[in-house]
Amino acid sequence: MGAGRAQGTVDYLLLGGGLAAATAAEELRQRDRAASIIIVSGDTAYPYHRPPLSKEYLRGEIGTEGTYGAGGIYVHPLDWYESQHVEVLRGANAAALDAESRSVLLANGMTLHYRALLLATGGRARRLPIPGAHLPGVHTLRSLADADALRAELSAPGRRLVVIGSRFIGLEVAASAIMKGAYVTLVDATPRLWRGLMPPALSAYFQDYFTAHGAVLRLGHAPVALLAGADGRVGAVRIAPAQEGSTWEDIRCDVVVVGIGIDLNTELAAEAGLALGERRAVLVDDRMQTSVPEIFAAGDIVTYPDPLAGWMHFEHWDHAVAMHRTSGCFWRRHAGCCGQAGGLAWSNICAAAWRTMHSAPSTCTKIGWWLPCWSTTPASSICCAI
Ligand SMILES: Cc1cc2nc3c(=O)[nH]c(=O)nc-3n(C[C@H](O)[C@H](O)[C@H](O)COP(=O)(O)OP(=O)(O)OC[C@H]3O[C@@H](n4cnc5c(N)ncnc54)[C@H](O)[C@@H]3O)c2cc1C
């Protein structure tokens, strides 16, 4: 094991310590017992699943120890990496990629040469471009460290939380916070929840669902400033009126969560000259091959050709996992590999779980559910049928 690295070149160098890189490492090891595999991760933790960070982990129902589904959040048991001879360089940021010399420079000055490279650098949470966005008490949620900070804020009941953004992260955090006894106000500049992704019927369902459980909705109101309280922490969110001529409103709060999407970590790819598409996503073919030889990409950062939908960009768990077979066989000598990516979006809003292929079409008006109730029991499920 590790022969490639001893000679100065890593067989498979995986940039990014998230789900896509960790599952690719697993697939690679199954296919190639002798290759050297290194994961370079900007995160200090071993690869973990992000979905529980806005759900069970945020609510304190599970800890970190163990894999997801076995009481923790990790993708693999921590001893898996040693037993499988997969080296993980944690807290190590790749600073430059030179496609010509097939090398990656890390921020700590180390240079790694590769035979094949996988870019799986995911995204970072967007910040609001308004005054007060960096005040203490204003949170985004992408990493385990973010979840720890937010979990501490919500540990006492009765906190006044304003959630800005009404899609996946915003709604999941809002639901978890309500279950923890927080008073939640949801703010979004768009007029309905999940606009652009869900049909009006599903938006209406969730609007009723949140209102019925005590959330205040401020839809159609753009946040314009976050105001400091006497202690220097965030104390209020100022929102614009929904219609001209109406009054501005300051929503008092103790904590703010901003869930307005991610920016893709594709700066390395751009500097190395890889072809990028909309939103600066890395363009790959059906084998996850980028426009540059021996550089592959997977997970949130890619746009790929979907046999049904055409070019797809999908920032979801299922997609990162489904790509592992493809990204994991990215070394061309693994004959018989075919490209595949997942198109299933899913979310859990407390007891209500829903899933849909890609996004629910606007023709979807029929919503079926079983035992809808507001509890910690995952007893109900919403599915969308066309
Ligand atoms: C709170 C939360 C809840 C979610 N819930 C759901 C859900 O319910 N359902 C669903 O389908 N999806 C969900 N998702 C989305 C899902 O988690 C992502 O689609 C998935 O994590 C993407 O995996 P990835 O490996 O592509 O990227 P990421 O998980 O973002 O991993 C990228 C990694 O790359 C590292 N990195 C970045 N730049 C560098 C660099 N230069 N050098 C080294 N390392 C670098 C980062 O530190 C990070 O560890 C959720 C996401 C979050 C944040």
The ligand as a Gaussian input file, in Angstrom:
#p B3LYP/6-31G(d) Opt

LIG

0 1
 C      -27.081000      21.310000       6.971000
 C      -27.233000      20.553000       5.681000
 C      -28.305000      19.678000       5.536000
 C      -28.470000      18.966000       4.341000
 N      -29.541000      18.127000       4.215000
 C      -29.737000      17.459000       3.067000
 C      -30.874000      16.603000       2.905000
 O      -31.702000      16.453000       3.806000
 N      -31.022000      15.954000       1.719000
 C      -30.116000      16.096000       0.696000
 O      -30.301000      15.492000      -0.367000
 N      -29.027000      16.897000       0.821000
 C      -28.817000      17.581000       1.977000
 N      -27.721000      18.415000       2.115000
 C      -26.787000      18.554000       0.965000
 C      -25.687000      17.485000       0.998000
 O      -25.144000      17.393000       2.286000
 C      -24.612000      17.861000      -0.015000
 O      -25.197000      17.730000      -1.280000
 C      -23.371000      16.989000       0.096000
 O      -22.743000      17.216000       1.336000
 C      -22.395000      17.292000      -1.032000
 O      -21.216000      16.568000      -0.829000
 P      -19.836000      17.043000      -1.472000
 O      -18.845000      16.014000      -1.026000
 O      -20.000000      17.341000      -2.897000
 O      -19.486000      18.467000      -0.791000
 P      -19.278000      18.877000       0.708000
 O      -20.057000      18.006000       1.613000
 O      -19.497000      20.356000       0.773000
 O      -17.735000      18.600000       0.987000
 C      -16.736000      19.388000       0.409000
 C      -15.488000      19.309000       1.277000
 O      -14.412000      19.915000       0.579000
 C      -13.628000      20.644000       1.473000
 N      -12.871000      21.639000       0.713000
 C      -13.348000      22.721000       0.055000
 N      -12.344000      23.386000      -0.552000
 C      -11.213000      22.693000      -0.262000
 C       -9.852000      22.877000      -0.599000
 N       -9.423000      23.894000      -1.364000
 N       -8.949000      21.983000      -0.123000
 C       -9.346000      20.948000       0.646000
 N      -10.631000      20.727000       0.993000
 C      -11.548000      21.590000       0.535000
 C      -14.635000      21.221000       2.459000
 O      -14.021000      21.556000       3.680000
 C      -15.585000      20.037000       2.599000
 O      -15.149000      19.185000       3.622000
 C      -27.530000      19.147000       3.286000
 C      -26.454000      20.032000       3.444000
 C      -26.304000      20.734000       4.626000
 C      -25.144000      21.709000       4.792000

